[in-house]
Structure formats: structure tokens, C-alpha cells
Amino acid sequence: MIQATYQRIVLASRPRGSVTADNFRLETVSTPTLLEPQQVLVRNQFLSLDPYMRGRMSLVKSYAQPQELNDTMIGATAGVVVQSSHADFNPGDSVTGMLGWSEMGVAPGEQLRKVDARQIPLSAYLGIVGMPGVTAWYGVNQILQAKAGQTLVVSAASGAVGSVVGQLARLLGCRVVGIAGGEQKCRYVVEQLGFDACVDYKKYATPEELLAALTAATPAGIDLLFENVGGNVLDASLAQLNAFARIALCGMISGYNGQPQPLKNTNRLLTMRVMLQGFIVTEHPDIWPQALSELAALVAGKQVIYHETIADGLAAAPAAFMGLLSGQNLGKQLVKLN
Amino acid sequence: MIQATYQRIVLASRPRGSVTADNFRLETVSTPTLLEPQQVLVRNQFLSLDPYMRGRMSLVKSYAQPQELNDTMIGATAGVVVQSSHADFNPGDSVTGMLGWSEMGVAPGEQLRKVDARQIPLSAYLGIVGMPGVTAWYGVNQILQAKAGQTLVVSAASGAVGSVVGQLARLLGCRVVGIAGGEQKCRYVVEQLGFDACVDYKKYATPEELLAALTAATPAGIDLLFENVGGNVLDASLAQLNAFARIALCGMISGYNGQPQPLKNTNRLLTMRVMLQGFIVTEHPDIWPQALSELAALVAGKQVIYHETIADGLAAAPAAFMGLLSGQNLGKQLVKLN
């Protein structure tokens, strides 16, 4: 029997500066009793939390429409079909979708993806075999075109995207250097993920000290940069770029609260004849099948590993999201729904 | 009869901040009396002054080796052969080369280019049918891939490169907006070169006012940006970029004296999924023949025009160069040698 109500979290107000708990509101709503043709009712088991959501909470002109006030917070989800009026979906099927911060949701079948949760855990389809993994794959292969012997630097190296970037580049024969915040993350990046080195940017009080540490970790300079952070971290990497360096610009999380993020070393883009490409992986649907199939094989074969930080229950989502934005998580941040 | 001595200008000291007259020294040297095999002795008639020379005067790590102290200042030249031990060159031939700030010079024949100074004036081979023209051609066609209907913005629009960029893009059907310093330059850009609009950046006291003027001139945003200036001018253009904009990063002349040039609107590179490519046209020798042949045809057919600012005599070169760096010239800055 399907329960009569479920809980969801809506955007209650837009952040002024940092995200706060009162930007969110937990609501109880009625479960739909009748599905329209082709619709599927899903009980979510995992909710994905991702940095891009911060952008949607603001009204600033960006690559996506802002999230509407009082609507369910946007987000990718993984769960199980409970009712279906679509021929391709049956109760019990494992699916991923974009059902948002919600215990249940209804979507047309064509907006859901059926996944095999036997060889690979369901939650991994929100991370390494989902959007973050494909983001890493696209940046490393299509934009950076990583080759053996090159030095690749990735910021937010212990995160859902960065951890995959470094592992993919290592498999291609690159020397891989991570930048991460904190000793624990750096240890994880080197000892667990197998990066060649990691720079803990929190350890250095000034941009000059950060640059000195990065220079020591990249004695041959930087050929490829996968940027997730922006600000001072990006500025240090710019200063170490080699001639004909390539940059995949994936995120600038340090500026998500609207802080000014002036870059000083932009002259390097000219003097080193750099190619920089900003990108959003959802705009490249053509590469998803190949990327997902390669990533699934690498995960199944244990050639790449991943870590998850899991918050418990829908009500924990806002705090977990604020933690993600301040770098509290290790690897992929998820919410497990009960 | 060949004169026994000639004059040249050497780099006497490296600039600290702005270039000053005492960074240069005028010298009298002896004309070589005997050429080695394959060498050619040239009397220069025109000397090209270009912003890149500022970079060579410093010791800062850049794309090229710094200019040595007490060596002839580097630079492109156009002149006439006076003596030759190379079978392909005869006295009286018009040639271009890299003989520097000097009334005469000797070079191996393979470092000279024989040009036809009948249909196109000799000086044009240092500008629109030389390195500046090829720079414009490469940026517009190869990096920006300009297409009809797109809005292209070019800074230093009245300069040797910018003036060609805008005219080439107009021929391709772009809406072309220049950015230039001063009312006279802007009038030239619109009335003589045929740009659709021009923003006089010197007219605005704050970045906000500059951005408002640029926004008014680019009501449909910016699809293509050919950047020669950097700093606040680049920052304003970044704020107006459309999704999937492309940037050809050719110069950042506003920072040549080592001033900090922080860019604030770099988040647009991400949110608008921008492709940026820094470049130096001498690294793309493969495209020169096609570019030069197309440019020569456009000049001969009067489909593109050019303007020259000509200083008189070698001794005038340092002041003319300082004028170039502070934007005193209109179009291509040359020195005519006597």
C-alpha cells in the first residue's frame, strides 16, 4: 500500500550571502492517487547534493533558470518505482531521475533512467556513474585531452568530480596533483585515490605560500588544469601553467556566495597561449552513453574507487548541503531517505 | 656606393614600470664590408613598432626570450636590398625582415621575404599585409570562427590589429563593435572603418559606466571577443558575454608595465561556457600564406583600408614607441627611415 503523504523541502527564500537553514522549508504533501498516462511514481532512496544547486537558489543570471520559490529544491535522485502507467517501468525497478529534495515524486517515464543496482550500488548512479562522473570524464577526455606524461592539477580533489578526474588521468599516465582543503582530504587523495601529490590550500596563509607549495608539487609546471574552485586556488594554478596549457573550467565554488573573486594572474592565459573552456556536462548528451559505460566498467573492475558522505533523512538535507558548500564532505555528498 | 656607417638603437636598460627614453641608446656602427655566403645587406625604409616589444624589454617569463641588453632593439623592417651574396636577392629588391631598430642590417636570405611594392605600398607589409594583419585574420577565422549575425567586440579597435579584425568580421556579416580610447579614434572606427559602433573607454570614470555603455552598444550581448587590452576593458566585455562565447586573447597591453590587472567577472567564463584561446601568430606559420594572400587581395581591391602613424627618422623611434604604448597612434605605428 502506498502511503498517503510524503515530505519534501522547498526553497523558502533566496540566500543573502551564505546559505542558511531558513532558506529551506520542510513540507508534508499528499501522494498522488492517480497517475496520468506514461507517468511513474518513485520512492526516492538517495538524494544527490551538488554545488550547482547553490547557483539555482540565486536570481543571478547564470546557465540555468533559477529555482522558483516554494518549489521543491531541484536535484538528482535514485529510488524505486512504486507505481507506473508507463510500459517500460514496473514497480520495484531501480531508477534515477531529477525528482528533487523529496521522499517521493512523479515523472514521465522518459525523464527517468532505469539502472542495474546489482553490480553497482544504487547510490553510485548519483556520483561516479552519474553526472559527477560524466563531468570528470568529459573534462579529462574531451576538453583536456589528457596524455601520458602530462601534469594535471585538479582542485576540490577529494570531491565527487575531482576524485574521478584524478583517477581517470592517472589511468591515462598523467602525473596528477590534487588541491584540497585539509590534511584529512589530502591524505585520502594521495593514499586512497593514488594521486602523486596533494596541496592542502588551508595550510597556507597567503597566496604566495600557496603558490610556493603548488610549485613544489608541480616541478615540471602544469599542462592540464581541471578547475572546480576558482579564486586564489585558480590564481595559483594560473601562475604555474606551461605553454599551451589547457583548462577545463567546471566550477568556481569559492565564489558561489557572490564574493568578489578577482584573478590576478590572467596574463598567463596570454603568455602561455592557454586554451580555457567553461562547460556544463548536461549540454553534451551525446557523450553520456560512452562515458557512463566506461565509468561503470571501471567501477565494476575496481580500477576507480569512490567515497560517499551520507546524511540521514530528508530533514538533514539543508545542513548537509551547507556542509558541502563549506567543504565538510569527503567524496560524493548524499542524503539517504528513510 | 654604400655608406661606411649607420645608426641603430639598442636596449640600454630594462624599464622599471613605464618605458622611458633612457631605456634606449642611439649608436653609430660600421657597415659590414664583406658579406658571408647567402647573406643580404638591406637598407631599411620602414621600422615597425608593435606592443609585443614591451614584453621583450622585461626579464619576466613570457612566450619569448627577453631582448638582450646592448643588442639592437628587435623589430620587423621593410627596406631595399643594397648588396647580396644570395642568389634569390638582388640590389633594389623590396624585402621585409626582422632587422630591428636600425638603418641597415644583414640577414641570411631565408630570413627575408621579397615583396611586391608596386600594387601595395612597402609599409603595408609591416601592417595589414604583415604580422598585425595575419594576427587579425587568424583570430577572426581560426579562433573565433566568426559567422554572419554574430556580435563581435574588439578592443584597441583603431590599432593595427583591431582595425583589421573589425573589417574582416564585417565582411563576414558580423555586427562589429569597437572599444577605443578617445573620441577621435572612435569616430575613425565608425566613419572610416565601417564598424557598427564604438565605445570610447576613456569617457567613463568607473567600470560600471563603461559596462553600461558597452551594454548599450551590444544589445544582443557579445558572441565573439578579440581582446587586445585586458584589465577593466576586458572585464566589461566578460560581463556582456553570451552563452558559448569565444575569446581570442591576443594582448593585454594595459598590463605591460606590470600593473596588477585583476579581473572580476571571470565567473562568466564558467556560467557562459566560454572558450578562450591565448595565441601568438608566429607559432602558426602554416596559415600565413593563405592569410597574406587573402589580405593582399582585400587591400588591393580596397575592401579593407588601413591608416598609418609615421614617425620621422630612427631617433624618433623611442618616443613613437612610448606613444604607441599609451595609445597616441591611430592605426599602424611606423618609423620612416631617411
Interface residues (C-beta under 8 A of the other chain):
Chain A: G55 K61 S62 Y63 G230 A243 L249 C250 G251 M252 G255 P260 Q261 P262 L263 K264 T266 N267 L269 L270 T271 M272 R273 V274 M275 L276 Q277 G278 F279 I280 E283
Chain B: G55 K61 S62 Y63 G230 A243 L249 C250 G251 M252 G255 P260 Q261 P262 L263 K264 T266 N267 L269 L270 T271 M272 R273 V274 M275 L276 Q277 G278 F279 I280 E283
